[in-house]
Amino acid sequence: MTSTSSAAQLVFYACVFGGFLINVVTFVKAKDINMYLYNICKLSYALCPHVPVGSKLAKWHMRFHVLGLLIFLTFMSFYFFYQEWKKLSEAVTLPFMFLNSFRDESISIIFSCIILSFVFSANISGTMLMLCGNTYASLGNIIKAYRKRLQNKFRSGNYMKEPLTVDIKILNMITKQVELADGALNTCTVLLYGMFICMFYITISIGLSEDESFKTKVVIWYIVWNFIIAIYLFSRLTLSGYRVQKENKKLQDTGIECSRIIVTSPADEYTLLTFSLLLASIKDSNLTVTVGGMFVIEKGLFLTVAGTIVTYGVILFQMNK
């Protein structure tokens, strides 16, 4: 077995293990996830009642998720039960002698468990990706609705009629919900990014392998599909998380715009004092989502991950010589 084939197996096992870890983390944090989902939905209905909670493409994401699982299941079933059945079945050593009487059936069960474990992990990861993506989309919509509320209030001059203390309270609520959502999901986000990187590594490992079983058209189509799916999933999670940070920057720009308006207005001392508190809250608010609390989800992750993939490919290429 070549080093690239061994690497492909290890990365495959890492994908499966990552899926089960996500399942465990989701079970442990189920209460926190349910709580923040309820609060975000409630806040979303209050600030932007005409905007759907989550992404508008949620139904299409669900269909694509199911399609992806079926394609992975088909590819792997063909590989284990048709293309490499003879080679792999001969290499299997059954733990109990009496199982040799039902060798083909026993090996079929083993291969089925391998396939289903990967599909199960992929299903968990895809489900959590949809949860994270729709949560970040909802948070982005909420911040956007709040930003437009401030813009309309100051451009129309209603800030002198309506108390700004309400806007401060709403901003504090939004900040709290972003922190709760990030605290509940950042561990899952780390594992999701780990699985996406493993999917890239699987593509590279199989592509650089000299094993003849990886040179068939079915396997080539599999790694192409795997690479496309990895890019799609990674982009979805990164762009949805980046949108929260993007809306936060726009909110801070809106705060500066509002300060220019209020400076040239005949606002009384109380209104100016309240606005200064609001502006300070906007500047201090940390409306971002992170990867495990270590770094913020932003577009720079594309370059970071691309660098790790290139490094991994170069190392494998050198080991294969």
C-alpha positions in Angstrom: 0.0 0.0 0.0 1.5 3.4 -1.0 1.8 6.4 1.3 -1.0 8.2 -0.6 -3.4 5.2 -0.2 -2.7 5.1 3.5 -3.2 8.8 3.8 -6.5 8.5 2.0 -7.7 5.8 4.4 -6.6 7.9 7.5 -8.4 11.0 6.1 -11.5 8.9 5.4 -11.5 7.6 9.0 -11.0 11.2 10.2 -14.2 12.2 8.3 -16.2 9.5 9.8 -14.9 10.2 13.3 -15.6 13.9 12.8 -19.2 13.2 12.0 -19.7 11.3 15.2 -18.0 14.0 17.2 -20.4 16.6 15.7 -23.3 14.3 16.7 -21.9 14.1 20.3 -21.4 17.9 20.5 -24.9 18.6 19.2 -26.4 16.2 21.7 -24.5 17.9 24.6 -25.4 21.4 23.5 -29.0 20.6 22.4 -30.5 22.7 25.2 -28.4 25.8 24.3 -29.1 25.3 20.6 -32.9 25.1 21.1 -32.8 28.2 23.3 -30.9 30.4 20.9 -33.0 29.2 17.9 -36.2 30.2 19.8 -34.8 33.6 20.7 -33.4 34.3 17.2 -36.7 33.4 15.6 -38.6 35.6 18.0 -36.2 38.5 17.4 -36.3 38.0 13.6 -40.1 38.1 13.6 -40.0 41.3 15.6 -37.4 43.2 13.5 -38.0 41.8 10.0 -41.4 40.1 9.9 -41.5 40.0 6.1 -38.1 38.3 5.8 -38.0 34.5 6.2 -36.0 33.1 9.1 -32.8 31.7 7.7 -31.8 31.5 4.1 -34.3 31.9 1.3 -32.6 28.9 -0.4 -33.1 26.5 2.6 -35.4 24.2 0.6 -32.9 23.9 -2.3 -30.1 23.3 0.2 -32.1 20.4 1.7 -32.6 18.9 -1.7 -29.0 19.3 -2.7 -28.0 17.7 0.7 -30.2 14.6 0.0 -28.9 14.4 -3.6 -25.3 14.5 -2.4 -25.9 11.7 0.1 -27.5 9.5 -2.6 -24.5 10.1 -5.0 -22.0 9.3 -2.3 -23.9 6.2 -1.4 -24.0 5.1 -5.0 -20.3 5.7 -5.7 -19.2 3.8 -2.5 -21.6 0.9 -3.1 -20.3 0.5 -6.6 -16.7 0.6 -5.4 -17.1 -1.9 -2.5 -19.7 -4.3 -4.0 -18.7 -4.4 -7.6 -15.4 -2.8 -8.7 -13.2 -4.0 -5.7 -15.4 -6.7 -4.2 -13.0 -9.6 -5.0 -9.8 -7.8 -4.0 -11.2 -6.4 -0.7 -13.2 -9.5 0.3 -10.0 -11.6 0.0 -8.1 -9.2 2.2 -10.7 -9.4 5.0 -10.0 -11.7 7.9 -13.1 -12.5 9.9 -12.6 -12.6 13.7 -14.6 -15.9 14.3 -14.2 -19.2 12.5 -17.9 -19.9 12.3 -18.4 -16.7 10.2 -16.5 -18.3 7.4 -19.5 -20.4 6.7 -21.3 -17.1 5.8 -18.2 -15.3 4.5 -19.9 -13.4 1.7 -22.8 -12.3 3.8 -20.5 -11.3 6.7 -18.3 -9.2 4.4 -21.3 -7.6 2.9 -22.4 -6.5 6.3 -19.0 -5.1 7.1 -18.8 -3.2 3.8 -22.4 -1.9 4.4 -21.4 -0.7 7.9 -18.4 1.2 6.4 -20.6 2.8 3.8 -23.4 3.7 6.2 -21.0 5.1 8.8 -19.6 7.5 6.2 -23.1 8.5 4.9 -24.3 8.9 8.5 -21.4 11.2 9.3 -22.0 13.1 6.0 -25.7 13.5 6.9 -24.9 14.8 10.4 -22.4 17.3 9.0 -24.7 18.5 6.3 -27.6 18.9 8.7 -25.4 21.0 11.1 -24.1 23.0 8.2 -27.7 23.9 7.3 -28.3 24.8 10.9 -25.2 27.0 11.2 -25.7 28.6 7.7 -29.3 29.5 8.4 -28.5 30.8 11.9 -25.8 33.1 10.5 -28.2 34.2 7.7 -30.8 35.0 10.3 -28.3 37.0 12.4 -27.2 38.9 9.3 -30.9 39.7 8.4 -31.5 40.9 12.0 -28.5 43.2 12.0 -29.4 44.5 8.6 -33.0 45.2 9.7 -31.7 47.0 12.8 -29.2 49.1 10.7 -32.0 50.1 8.3 -34.2 51.0 11.3 -31.5 53.4 12.5 -31.0 54.9 9.1 -34.7 55.6 8.5 -35.0 57.0 12.0 -32.2 59.5 11.6 -32.8 60.4 8.0 -36.5 61.2 8.7 -35.7 63.0 11.9 -37.8 60.7 14.1 -34.9 60.2 16.5 -36.0 63.4 18.3 -39.6 62.0 18.7 -38.8 58.4 19.6 -36.4 57.6 22.5 -33.0 56.1 21.5 -33.0 54.0 24.6 -35.2 51.5 22.8 -32.5 51.2 20.1 -29.8 50.6 22.7 -31.9 47.8 24.3 -32.5 46.2 20.9 -28.8 46.3 20.1 -27.9 44.7 23.4 -30.4 41.9 22.7 -28.9 41.4 19.2 -25.4 41.3 20.7 -26.5 38.8 23.3 -28.1 36.5 20.7 -25.0 36.6 18.5 -22.8 35.6 21.5 -25.2 32.8 22.5 -25.4 31.4 18.9 -21.6 31.6 18.6 -21.1 29.9 21.9 -23.5 27.1 21.0 -22.1 26.5 17.4 -18.4 27.4 17.4 -17.4 23.9 18.4 -19.5 22.4 15.6 -18.0 24.9 13.3 -14.5 23.8 14.1 -15.4 20.2 13.4 -17.2 21.1 10.1 -14.2 23.0 8.8 -12.1 20.0 9.8 -14.4 17.7 7.8 -14.3 20.0 4.8 -10.5 20.0 4.8 -10.5 16.2 5.1 -12.7 16.1 2.0 -10.1 18.2 0.2 -7.4 15.9 1.5 -9.3 12.8 0.3 -9.4 14.3 -3.2 -5.7 15.0 -3.2 -4.7 11.6 -1.7 -6.7 9.6 -4.2 -5.7 11.8 -7.1 -2.0 11.3 -6.3 -2.3 7.6 -5.5 -0.6 5.1 -7.8 -3.1 2.4 -6.8 -4.7 1.0 -9.9 -8.1 0.7 -8.2 -8.2 4.5 -7.9 -7.6 5.0 -11.6 -11.0 3.9 -12.8 -13.6 6.3 -14.2 -16.0 5.7 -11.3 -13.3 6.8 -8.7 -12.3 9.7 -10.9 -15.9 10.9 -11.0 -16.1 10.3 -7.3 -13.1 12.5 -6.4 -14.4 15.2 -8.8 -17.8 15.2 -7.1 -16.1 15.1 -3.7 -14.0 18.2 -4.6 -17.0 20.1 -5.9 -19.0 19.3 -2.8 -16.1 20.3 -0.5 -15.8 23.7 -2.2 -19.6 24.2 -2.1 -19.9 23.4 1.6 -16.8 25.3 2.6 -18.0 28.4 0.7 -21.5 28.2 2.2 -20.3 28.1 5.8 -17.7 30.8 5.2 -19.8 33.2 3.3 -22.8 32.9 5.7 -20.6 33.5 8.7 -18.8 36.4 7.0 -22.1 38.0 6.3 -22.6 38.6 10.1 -19.2 40.4 10.2 -20.0 42.3 7.0 -23.3 43.6 8.5 -21.5 44.6 11.7 -19.1 46.8 9.7 -22.1 48.4 7.9 -23.8 49.0 11.2 -20.7 50.8 12.4 -20.6 52.9 9.3 -24.3 53.7 9.9 -23.4 54.9 13.4 -20.9 57.3 11.9 -23.5 58.5 9.4 -26.1 59.1 12.1 -23.5 61.0 14.2 -23.0 63.4 11.3 -26.8 63.9 11.1 -27.3 64.5 14.8 -24.4 67.0 15.1 -26.0 69.4 12.6 -29.5 69.0 14.1 -31.2 70.9 16.9 -31.2 67.9 19.2 -31.5 68.6 23.0 -28.8 67.5 25.5 -30.6 64.4 26.6 -30.9 63.1 23.0 -27.2 63.8 22.4 -26.2 62.0 25.6 -28.4 59.0 24.7 -27.0 58.9 21.2 -23.4 58.9 22.5 -24.3 55.8 24.5 -25.8 54.2 21.4 -22.8 55.0 19.3 -20.5 53.6 22.0 -22.6 50.4 22.1 -22.3 50.1 18.3 -18.5 50.5 18.4 -18.1 48.0 21.3 -20.5 45.4 20.0 -18.7 42.3 18.8 -21.2 41.1 16.2 -19.1 38.3 14.7 -19.2 34.5 14.7 -16.0 32.5 15.2 -14.5 29.1 14.6 -14.2 27.6 18.0 -13.7 31.0 19.6 -10.2 31.1 18.0 -10.7 33.3 14.9 -13.5 35.1 13.1 -15.2 33.6 10.1 -14.2 35.8 7.2 -13.1 35.5 3.5 -9.5 35.2 4.5 -10.2 31.6 5.4 -10.3 30.8 1.7 -6.6 31.6 1.3 -5.7 29.9 4.6 -7.3 26.6 3.6 -6.0 26.8 0.1 -2.5 27.1 1.6 -2.9 24.0 3.7 -4.3 22.1 0.8 -1.3 23.0 -1.4 1.1 22.1 1.4 -0.6 18.8 1.9 -0.4 18.0 -1.8 3.3 18.9 -2.0 4.1 16.7 1.0 2.2 13.7 -0.4 3.9 14.2 -3.8 7.3 14.2 -2.2 6.5 11.1 -0.2 5.3 9.3 -3.3 8.6 9.7 -5.1 
